[in-house]
């Protein structure tokens, strides 16, 4: 997508997918009074090691000044979270999450997330690449699960999803099943729209009952 936007001459993608800071965009939420849910840096990672703390402080200063908005922040650089928030508060209108795609890389991120006093902590288990087994959902408020999409998508198994769903129910964690992706529950590869997002005949789209600034 970044290459496509670069080819189109889209503003902000002059360097393709190379990391770039856009300080002029930080103030955009200040100009919007209507309560809005922002998915921060959907094409990047706010906690990338090359993004300086000073820039992050500017981002969170705007978040503090716009309590009418809700900001969902997802990162794979979870080890930076407790370090950054050690002497800073996480604003109450921030939903802070980590990606959990597998056991080796994904599950350890949950412990880093748990160390931050965020009003809503969530896991984006998408794409789910393997059976995660049993894991600790303590301190987590929301779990999003989804299969991989795209030409090289790897299949997700119904049993993997069901195990996460059972653990979320037991821990009273809101469960959201986003999609099957490129492979259906029947193990057949097809377009993700055809596979849909129904799990065992139901649509699971729960969200935390607290934390929204809307």
C-alpha positions in Angstrom: 0.0 0.0 0.0 2.9 2.4 0.8 4.4 1.7 -2.6 1.1 2.4 -4.3 0.6 5.7 -2.4 4.2 6.7 -3.2 3.6 6.0 -6.9 0.4 8.1 -6.7 2.3 11.0 -5.2 0.2 10.9 -2.0 1.3 13.4 0.6 3.4 11.8 3.4 4.6 8.9 1.2 7.3 10.7 -0.6 9.8 8.2 0.9 7.6 5.2 0.5 7.6 3.0 3.6 10.7 4.6 5.2 10.0 6.0 8.6 9.0 9.7 8.5 7.7 12.1 11.1 4.8 14.4 10.2 4.6 17.0 13.0 2.0 19.1 11.2 -0.5 16.3 11.4 -0.3 16.0 15.2 -2.6 19.0 15.7 -5.4 17.7 13.4 -7.5 16.2 16.3 -7.6 19.7 17.9 -9.5 21.0 14.9 -12.3 18.4 15.3 -14.9 18.9 18.1 -17.1 15.9 17.3 -16.1 12.9 19.4 -14.1 10.6 17.1 -12.3 7.2 17.4 -8.7 7.5 16.0 -6.7 4.5 15.1 -3.3 6.1 15.6 -0.6 5.4 13.0 -2.5 2.7 11.2 0.4 2.5 8.6 3.2 2.7 11.1 4.1 2.0 14.8 4.0 4.9 17.2 6.6 3.3 19.5 9.2 2.5 16.8 12.7 2.8 18.2 13.5 5.7 15.8 10.7 7.9 17.0 12.1 10.2 19.7 10.4 10.5 23.1 10.0 14.2 22.4 7.8 13.5 19.4 5.7 11.1 21.4 5.3 13.7 24.1 3.8 16.0 21.5 1.4 13.3 20.4 0.2 12.6 23.9 -0.1 16.3 24.7 -2.7 16.6 21.9 -4.4 13.5 23.2 -4.6 15.0 26.7 -6.1 18.2 25.2 -8.9 16.3 23.3 -10.7 14.2 25.9 -13.7 14.0 23.6 -11.8 11.7 21.3 -10.8 8.0 21.8 -7.3 7.0 20.6 -6.6 3.4 19.8 -2.8 2.8 19.8 -1.4 -0.6 18.6 2.3 -1.5 18.8 4.6 -4.4 18.2 7.4 -2.5 20.1 5.8 -3.5 23.4 9.1 -3.4 25.3 9.2 0.3 25.0 5.8 0.8 26.7 6.7 0.4 30.4 9.9 2.4 29.8 8.1 5.4 28.2 5.2 5.4 30.7 7.4 4.9 33.7 7.3 8.6 34.5 4.3 9.6 32.3 0.6 8.9 32.7 -1.3 7.1 29.9 -4.3 9.4 29.2 -7.7 7.9 30.1 -8.9 8.3 26.5 -6.2 6.0 25.2 -6.8 2.3 24.3 -3.4 0.7 24.4 -2.8 -2.5 22.6 -0.2 -5.0 21.4 -0.1 -7.4 18.4 -0.1 -11.1 19.3 0.4 -13.2 16.3 2.2 -16.2 17.8 3.8 -17.6 20.9 7.4 -16.7 20.3 7.0 -13.0 19.6 3.4 -12.1 20.4 2.7 -13.6 23.8 5.7 -11.8 25.6 4.3 -8.5 24.5 1.3 -8.9 26.8 3.5 -8.7 29.9 4.9 -5.4 28.8 1.4 -4.0 28.1 0.2 -5.1 31.5 2.8 -2.8 33.2 1.1 0.3 31.8 -1.8 1.8 33.7 -4.0 2.2 30.6 -7.8 2.5 31.1 -8.3 -0.1 28.2 -5.6 -2.6 27.3 -6.3 -4.7 24.2 -4.7 -7.5 22.2 -4.8 -7.6 18.4 -4.5 -11.3 17.7 -4.5 -10.8 14.0 -3.3 -12.5 12.0 -3.5 -15.5 14.3 -0.8 -17.8 12.9 -0.8 -20.7 15.4 -2.5 -22.1 18.5 -1.5 -19.8 21.3 -2.4 -22.4 24.0 -3.2 -21.1 27.5 -2.1 -17.6 28.3 -2.7 -15.0 31.0 -5.5 -12.4 30.2 -5.2 -10.7 33.5 -5.4 -6.9 33.1 -6.6 -7.2 29.5 -10.0 -5.7 28.6 -10.4 -6.5 24.9 -9.3 -9.3 22.6 -9.5 -9.0 18.8 -9.0 -12.1 16.7 -8.7 -12.5 13.0 -7.2 -14.7 10.3 -4.6 -13.5 7.7 -5.7 -12.0 4.4 -3.9 -11.4 1.1 -2.4 -13.6 -1.6 0.0 -15.4 0.7 -2.4 -15.8 3.6 -1.8 -18.7 6.0 -4.8 -20.6 7.2 -6.3 -20.2 10.7 -8.0 -23.1 12.4 -11.3 -22.9 14.2 -9.9 -24.7 17.2 -7.3 -21.9 17.8 -10.1 -19.2 17.7 -12.3 -21.3 20.0 -9.6 -21.7 22.6 -9.0 -17.9 22.8 -12.8 -17.3 23.0 -13.2 -19.7 25.9 -10.3 -18.0 27.8 -11.7 -14.6 27.1 -15.1 -15.6 28.4 -13.6 -17.1 31.5 -11.6 -13.9 32.2 -14.6 -11.7 31.4 -12.7 -10.1 28.5 -14.6 -8.6 25.6 -14.1 -10.7 22.5 -14.2 -9.4 18.9 -13.8 -11.8 16.0 -12.8 -9.6 13.0 -12.6 -12.0 10.1 -11.5 -15.4 8.9 -9.3 -13.8 6.3 -8.1 -15.7 3.2 -9.1 -19.1 4.6 -12.6 -20.1 5.7 -13.5 -22.1 8.8 -13.9 -25.1 6.4 -10.3 -24.9 5.4 -11.1 -23.6 1.9 -9.1 -20.7 0.5 -11.3 -17.9 -1.0 -11.8 -14.1 -0.9 -12.0 -12.9 2.7 -15.4 -11.3 2.0 -16.8 -14.7 1.1 -15.4 -16.2 4.3 -17.0 -13.5 6.4 -16.6 -13.1 10.1 -19.3 -15.4 11.6 -17.8 -17.8 14.2 -19.9 -20.9 14.9 -22.9 -19.2 13.3 -22.6 -16.1 15.4 -21.0 -12.7 15.1 -18.8 -11.8 18.0 -18.2 -8.1 18.2 -18.1 -7.1 21.8 -16.1 -4.1 22.9 -15.1 -2.9 26.4 -18.0 -1.4 28.3 -15.8 1.3 29.7 -13.1 3.6 28.3 -14.9 5.2 25.3 -14.8 9.0 25.4 -17.8 9.1 23.0 
